[in-house]
Amino acid sequence: MTEGMYRIVYYRTTRGASPIEEFLDGLPEKHQRKVAGFLELLAELGPRLARPYADHVRGALRELRIQFARNEYRVFHFFIVGERVVLVHAFSKKTQELPVREIETAEERMKDFQRRVDRGEVVP
C-alpha cells in the first residue's frame, strides 16, 4: 500500500451482512464502476477529499457524493485510527436535503461498529 492511502473497511452487521456492498452490487454495472472510482479517490485522499466529491454530514460522519447521469448516490463513512475509512451506509439520493432517516441509519451503524471494535469483536 502506498503512503497516504486509506484502507476501506465495509461495515458488517453482527450476522456478517454488508449492507453497503449489497447496495452497490444492486447498481447497474456502469454505476458500480463510477462508485468504485470515487472510492479509490477516497482511499487516496482520505479526509482531504472535499466538495464536490465529499462533505461533512455531522459529528464524525462524512459523505461521498457521487453523481452519475441523473442519479445521485451517497456513501456515508467515517475515519478511524490507522488510516482506515469505514463505509457505513449507501443510498440513492432523491431529495435536495439528506434524509434524516439515512443519516440516523449511518450513525447507528457507526456507533455499532465502534462499540464492537471497543469490545474486540471487530478488528478494523
C-alpha positions in Angstrom: 0.0 0.0 0.0 1.4 3.4 -0.9 2.0 6.1 1.6 -1.1 8.2 2.3 -3.5 5.5 1.2 -6.5 4.8 3.4 -7.8 1.2 3.7 -11.5 0.9 3.0 -13.5 -1.1 5.6 -17.1 -2.1 4.9 -19.4 -2.1 7.9 -20.8 -5.6 8.6 -23.8 -6.5 10.7 -23.3 -8.9 13.6 -24.5 -11.6 11.2 -21.8 -10.7 8.7 -24.0 -9.0 6.1 -22.6 -5.9 4.4 -25.4 -3.5 3.5 -23.1 -1.2 1.6 -21.8 -4.0 -0.6 -25.3 -5.3 -1.1 -26.5 -1.8 -2.2 -23.5 -1.3 -4.6 -24.0 -4.8 -6.1 -27.5 -3.8 -6.9 -26.5 -0.9 -9.1 -26.1 -1.1 -12.8 -22.5 -2.1 -13.8 -21.6 1.4 -15.2 -22.8 3.0 -11.9 -20.7 0.4 -9.9 -17.6 1.4 -11.9 -18.3 5.1 -11.2 -18.7 4.5 -7.5 -15.5 2.3 -7.5 -13.6 5.3 -9.0 -14.9 7.6 -6.2 -13.9 5.0 -3.5 -10.4 4.9 -5.0 -10.3 8.7 -4.7 -11.5 8.5 -1.1 -8.8 5.9 -0.3 -6.2 8.1 -1.9 -7.1 11.4 -0.3 -8.9 10.4 2.8 -10.2 13.3 4.8 -8.6 15.7 2.4 -11.2 14.8 -0.2 -13.6 17.8 -0.3 -16.6 19.2 -2.1 -17.9 18.4 -4.6 -16.7 14.8 -4.0 -17.1 14.6 -0.3 -18.6 16.6 2.6 -19.1 16.6 6.3 -22.5 15.5 7.5 -22.4 15.8 11.3 -20.1 14.6 14.1 -17.6 12.2 12.6 -19.9 11.2 9.8 -19.0 12.3 6.2 -20.5 11.6 2.8 -19.0 10.6 -0.5 -21.1 12.4 -3.2 -21.4 10.5 -6.5 -23.4 11.8 -9.4 -24.0 9.6 -12.5 -26.3 10.8 -15.2 -29.5 11.7 -13.3 -28.6 9.5 -10.3 -27.1 10.7 -7.1 -25.6 8.3 -4.6 -24.2 8.9 -1.2 -21.9 6.7 0.8 -21.7 7.6 4.4 -18.3 6.9 6.1 -16.0 7.9 8.9 -12.3 7.8 9.6 -10.6 5.8 12.3 -7.1 5.5 13.5 -4.7 3.5 11.4 -5.7 5.3 8.2 -8.9 3.4 7.8 -12.2 4.7 6.3 -15.3 2.8 7.4 -18.2 2.8 4.9 -21.4 2.5 7.0 -24.3 3.3 4.7 -25.1 3.9 1.0 -28.3 5.0 -0.7 -29.8 6.7 -3.8 -30.3 10.4 -3.0 -33.7 11.6 -4.4 -34.3 14.8 -2.5 -32.4 18.1 -2.1 -31.7 17.6 1.6 -30.1 14.5 3.1 -32.9 12.4 4.6 -32.7 12.3 8.4 -33.6 8.6 8.3 -30.5 7.9 6.2 -28.3 9.9 8.5 -29.6 8.1 11.5 -29.1 4.7 9.9 -25.4 5.7 9.3 -25.0 7.0 12.8 -26.4 3.8 14.3 -24.1 1.7 12.3 -21.1 3.9 13.2 -21.9 3.6 16.9 -22.4 -0.2 16.5 -19.0 -0.5 14.7 -17.2 1.5 17.3 -18.8 -0.4 20.2 -17.8 -3.8 18.6 -14.2 -2.5 18.0 -14.0 -1.4 21.7 -15.2 -4.9 22.7 -12.6 -6.5 20.5 -15.3 -8.2 18.3 -14.2 -6.3 15.2 -10.7 -5.6 14.0 -10.8 -2.7 11.6 
